[in-house]
Amino acid sequence: MKYLIFVLCLTLFSCSTQKTGNKKKEHQINEQVKKELCPYCEEVLIKDEKDIVNDLLQEELTSDRYKGRENQEIVLIAEANSPIKPLFAYEYAFKDWCKSNRTNINKADVSNRWFLDSLQINKFKNDIGCHWKSTDIIFLKVSIITQQSYKEIINNGDYISMPEKLILIISKPLLIDKNKALISFNSGSSVAGFNTIERFTVLMKKINGKWIKDTDYFDGVYE
């Protein structure tokens, strides 16, 4: 009898261990798939990052260039561009500025605009992106769609028959310090797939608790 109990316990333990192992393996596979789909993404944003995006959207989408689009559905591409994108724009603009021959330089303007050196730039290049969720956007309603899904809409020509939508592509904010951040923004109409409305990389500054646009950085790309 003792032998039978021992065998039964051993069998139950073996089954439990196998189930635990299977669950662990399944979790590892799911995590690996997520990394393959977006190796630079994370899922949790801190409060400042959310505030930056929401303050930027509120300022940008209430500007004159979006008049007449108030009733259009707003679609946000799920995969946020890596913070490396605005950093590259900053780096390109900085190198371009250094090449130019400038006179009557205002030192205060220079320190306000060019606040990162090459070592700091390389340090920030290790930052990673994220996936946007509809709950990240507070003051307006947005639909979320993956890059792949939207590419299929364009490739299949489905955009031709659908109502015009406002498409947004936004990088994860790159926090420089508690009062400065870089972010890239791209908006477009779904007509003809994607027609650019606005595109920029900007320095956001926190003033009196609100993040506002300060300085633009040109990345050398014309659209």
C-alpha positions in Angstrom: 0.0 0.0 0.0 2.8 2.4 0.9 4.4 1.6 -2.4 1.2 2.4 -4.3 0.8 5.7 -2.5 4.4 6.6 -3.3 3.9 5.8 -7.0 0.6 7.8 -7.1 2.3 10.9 -5.4 5.2 10.6 -7.8 2.8 10.5 -10.8 0.8 13.5 -9.6 4.0 15.5 -8.9 5.3 14.6 -12.4 2.0 15.7 -14.1 2.0 19.0 -12.0 5.6 19.7 -12.9 4.8 19.0 -16.6 1.8 21.4 -16.6 3.9 24.1 -14.9 6.7 23.5 -17.4 4.2 23.7 -20.3 2.8 27.0 -19.1 6.3 28.4 -18.6 7.3 27.3 -22.1 4.1 28.8 -23.5 4.8 32.1 -21.7 8.3 32.1 -23.1 7.1 31.5 -26.6 4.5 34.3 -26.3 7.2 36.7 -25.1 9.5 35.6 -27.9 6.8 36.3 -30.5 6.2 39.8 -29.1 9.9 40.5 -29.2 10.1 39.4 -32.8 7.2 41.5 -33.8 8.5 44.6 -32.0 12.0 44.0 -30.5 12.3 47.5 -29.1 8.8 47.8 -27.6 7.6 47.9 -24.0 4.0 48.1 -22.8 4.0 50.5 -19.8 4.3 54.3 -20.1 5.1 56.5 -17.2 2.8 59.5 -16.4 5.1 62.1 -18.0 5.2 60.2 -21.3 1.4 60.0 -21.4 1.1 63.7 -20.5 3.6 64.7 -23.2 1.6 62.9 -25.9 -1.7 64.2 -24.8 -0.6 67.8 -24.4 1.0 67.6 -27.9 -2.1 66.2 -29.5 -4.3 68.8 -27.8 -2.1 71.6 -29.1 -1.6 70.1 -32.6 -5.1 68.8 -33.4 -6.9 72.0 -32.4 -4.7 74.1 -34.8 -6.1 75.6 -38.0 -4.6 72.9 -40.2 -7.1 70.4 -38.9 -10.2 72.6 -39.4 -12.9 70.6 -41.2 -11.6 67.3 -39.8 -13.4 67.4 -36.5 -15.7 64.6 -37.4 -13.1 62.3 -38.9 -12.2 59.1 -37.2 -8.7 59.4 -35.6 -6.6 56.3 -36.1 -3.3 55.9 -34.2 -0.7 53.4 -35.4 -0.1 51.0 -32.6 3.7 50.7 -32.9 5.1 53.9 -31.5 8.3 54.9 -33.3 11.4 54.3 -31.1 12.6 57.4 -29.3 15.7 57.0 -31.5 13.7 58.6 -34.3 13.5 62.1 -32.7 17.1 61.7 -31.5 18.3 61.1 -35.0 16.4 64.3 -36.1 18.1 66.2 -33.3 21.5 64.8 -34.2 21.0 65.6 -38.0 19.9 69.2 -37.2 22.8 69.7 -34.8 25.4 68.5 -37.3 23.8 70.7 -40.0 24.0 73.7 -37.6 27.6 73.0 -36.8 28.5 73.0 -40.5 26.9 76.4 -41.2 28.8 79.6 -40.8 26.8 81.7 -38.4 27.5 85.2 -37.0 25.9 87.1 -34.1 25.2 83.8 -32.3 23.0 84.2 -29.2 24.5 81.9 -26.5 21.2 81.6 -24.7 19.5 80.4 -27.8 22.3 77.9 -28.5 22.1 76.4 -25.0 18.3 76.3 -25.2 18.3 74.5 -28.6 21.4 72.3 -28.4 21.5 70.8 -24.9 22.8 67.3 -25.8 26.4 66.4 -26.7 27.5 63.4 -28.6 28.1 61.3 -25.5 24.6 62.0 -24.2 23.1 61.3 -27.7 24.7 57.8 -27.7 23.5 57.1 -24.2 19.8 57.9 -25.2 20.0 55.7 -28.2 19.5 52.7 -25.9 15.9 53.8 -25.2 13.1 51.6 -26.5 9.7 52.1 -28.1 6.2 51.0 -27.0 2.7 50.0 -28.2 0.1 52.7 -28.0 -3.2 51.8 -26.3 -6.5 53.7 -26.7 -6.4 54.4 -22.9 -3.1 56.3 -23.4 -5.0 59.1 -25.1 -7.2 60.9 -22.7 -8.9 63.9 -24.3 -10.0 62.4 -27.5 -11.2 59.0 -28.9 -8.8 57.1 -31.1 -8.9 53.8 -32.9 -5.7 51.7 -32.7 -4.4 49.7 -35.7 -1.1 47.9 -36.3 1.3 48.9 -39.1 0.8 45.6 -40.8 -3.0 45.9 -40.8 -2.9 49.4 -42.2 -0.4 48.3 -44.9 -2.9 45.6 -45.9 -5.6 48.2 -46.2 -3.4 50.2 -48.5 -2.1 47.2 -50.5 -5.6 45.8 -51.0 -7.0 49.2 -52.0 -9.6 49.1 -49.2 -8.9 52.7 -48.3 -10.7 53.8 -51.6 -14.1 52.8 -50.3 -13.7 53.8 -46.6 -14.5 57.3 -45.2 -11.6 59.6 -44.9 -9.7 59.2 -41.6 -7.0 61.1 -39.8 -3.9 58.8 -39.4 -1.4 59.5 -36.6 2.1 58.1 -36.2 3.8 59.2 -33.0 7.1 58.2 -31.4 7.5 57.3 -27.8 8.6 60.6 -26.0 12.3 60.7 -25.2 12.6 62.2 -21.7 15.8 64.2 -21.5 15.1 65.4 -17.9 12.0 66.2 -15.9 11.2 69.3 -18.0 12.4 68.4 -21.5 11.5 65.7 -24.0 11.9 65.0 -27.7 9.1 63.5 -29.8 8.3 62.9 -33.5 4.9 63.3 -34.9 3.4 62.5 -38.3 -0.3 63.0 -39.3 -1.9 62.2 -42.6 -5.2 61.7 -44.4 -6.2 58.2 -45.4 -7.0 59.5 -48.9 -4.7 57.6 -51.4 -3.5 55.6 -48.4 -1.6 58.2 -46.6 -1.2 61.9 -47.5 1.0 63.8 -45.1 -0.6 66.7 -43.3 2.1 67.5 -40.8 5.4 66.0 -39.9 7.9 67.2 -37.3 10.3 66.4 -34.5 10.0 68.9 -31.6 11.4 69.7 -28.2 8.6 69.6 -25.6 9.1 71.7 -22.4 7.1 71.4 -19.2 6.0 74.8 -18.1 3.5 75.3 -15.2 2.7 71.6 -15.3 1.9 71.5 -19.0 4.0 70.2 -21.9 4.3 72.7 -24.8 6.0 72.7 -28.1 9.3 74.6 -28.1 11.9 74.0 -30.8 11.6 72.1 -34.1 14.4 69.9 -35.6 14.6 69.2 -39.3 15.7 65.6 -40.1 16.7 66.2 -43.7 13.6 64.5 -45.2 11.3 66.4 -47.5 7.7 65.2 -48.2 
